[in-house]
């Protein structure tokens, strides 16, 4: 269980989960599930928010094309690539 086992090294607190909503998937269910595990969830609304994110979750319904179109159109693609290259935790669901 990726999300349930996360804690920030050194301080023992759970990280804040940044949720990327691109209009596909059941975002509300993902948000509720992560909150039920005891994590604070914030919605990512601007690409710049990814730089400071501790954990990124982006749900989907097998709609990779729609996801890529959104990420490119809204300017999220490069910031998201930088986030992943920095070896920070992320979870993509059904992409």
N, C-alpha and C positions, 0 to 999 in steps of 0.2 A: 504494500500500500504506500505509494509514493508520497502522497500528501500527508497521510497520518504519521509518517515517521520523520517529518522534517522539523528541524529546529535550527536556530541560528547558532553556529559554534561560539562558545565563549559566554553566552548570556542565558542560554536555556529557554528563551522565549520562542514562541512560534512566529514564523515570518508572516508578513502580510501577503495575501495572495492577490495578484493583479489579474483580473478577468477581462479578456479581450473579446468583445462582442462584435462580430461582423455580420450579424443578421441571419445566421444559420445555427441550427442546433438548439437545444433546449437550455438556454443560458440560465433561466430561472431555476431549473432543477439542479444544475451544476452549482450555482451560487448557494442554494439552500443546502446541498450536500456538503460543500466545503465549510459553510458556517456551522453545520451540525457537528462537524469534527472539531470545532472550537477555533477556527481561523477567522480573522478579519478579512473581508473581501472588499476590494475597491475596483471600480470599473475603469478600464483604460479607455480614455476618450481622445488622447493626443499621443502621437508617436514619441514625443519627448518623455512621456511617463515611463517608457520601457527602460530608459537609462538607470532610473532609480529603483526599479522593481526588484523585489527579493525573489519572487516566484511568479511565473507567468503561466496561466491556464487559458487555452483557447479551444472551446468546444466546436464540434461540427457534426454533420450528418453524412459524412462521406462525400462532401461537396468541395473537393480540393480546388477545382477551377474557380468556383465562387469565392473561396477563401483567398486564393492568390490574386484575383481581380480586386477584391476589397483592399488587401494589404498594399497592393501597388498603387491603386487610385488614391488611397488616403495617406500615403507616405509612411506606412508601417513596415514595409518590406526590409529596407536597409537597417533601421533601428532594431528590428527583430533579429535579423542576421547577426548584428553586432552583439546582441544580448546572448544569443546561443553560442557564438564564437568565444564569448567570455566565460563559457562553461558554467553558466548560471542555471538553476533548475527551471524546467518548463515541462508542461504536459499538454500535448495536443490530442484531442479526443476525436476519433473517427475522421481524420483528415486524409 
